[in-house]
Amino acid sequence: MRYTDDALYPENMAPLIITAAPYGPSWLPGDTDDIAVTWDEQVQAAVDCYNAGARVLHLHVRNPATGRLSAQLEHFNYMMERLQAAVPEMIVQVGGSIAFEHPKDDGQVGWLSYDTRHMLAEITPKPETVTVAIGTSMMDLTQMWTPDDIRGTHLERDPKAMAAWAGMYTDAGPAFYLEHLKRLRKAGIQPFFTLAHVHQLEIVERLIRHGVYMGPLNTNITTYGGGGCGHNPFDWMHWLQRQPEGAVVTFWSAMRVAAVAQPLALIMGQHCRVGIEDNIWNSKRERMTTLQQIEAVVSLADRFGRKIATADEAREIMKIGVWYDSVDETLQHLGMPPNRGDDDRGFMVWETDGKKAVAHAMSDSHPMAYCMVPPSVTSAD
């Protein structure tokens, strides 16, 4: 990112886009007061977030019959129909890149297959964006939590569930993301690149430079730790510095560090995400709903003097529905240096079929990342 002398004046910043993540996949009904379970409650959560100032909805779908997250395509289709009728101007961002379902009753982890994840490109009506992980990494959110963070939730009472979340990783090797990006483009669904650290951003740049992805760059800076970027602000600033000039960047943070990351994003001219998916507390260790988190950011923006984006402004900033037709066009729009030419090397691309290959190992016995077997969950007693 490039900052000029007057870039930090709020009147020179793009309007603030607030992403709301109100569906809380790590929690069960009863863990917080605003877990939406019925279809009407899930739709109303979106309406309330939009009315409060959020313009992007990070969507997970809960099965009303069980109260747990759903990975059924028909449930996503039904929610999209309801959402398009209830909040037609809101940008829907389906959370779909993590190969993980909520811990089942036996404490085991349910891992989504590539086939299931690729079906996100088949959602009808289609969402505007789907989150896409690039580069397999561990994602142990529990490393950054304190005992206070899970106080009063099922994770405090269930060591097996806690161990399951500690064992989470984003399975996103090239066999996945090459195919997934291809299918999303064919469906006209933009990827939102959810990255764990700056080196995954480097992979995205290679994908752009070699024509695998040609379009706007909507992405994030995450501070979840446990295999990705943590809570060191020097890492955040370096990551922001490495972002292309034309990227649209949203800060994602977890638990009470959100009270640091969100204001920083606001005053740095970037965008922020709020909601119980990431955090259920304010900085005083008091419970905080998704709506209260949106209202807090809106209040901060008002005091700072930064405008909250309208729905039309958010779509224009994120270039929703825009695609590019060449590498050069993509690089130009993103403000990235052009490729050198025929001697530009560094990324191999091959045809993909959307499936995991049979298990293989390198010559030094390291397993291939996209063929990893999920770990067994054991009791902590």
Order of alpha helices (4+ residues) and beta strands (2+ residues): beta-alpha-beta-alpha-beta-alpha-beta-beta-alpha-alpha-beta-alpha-beta-alpha-beta-alpha-beta-alpha-beta-alpha-alpha-alpha
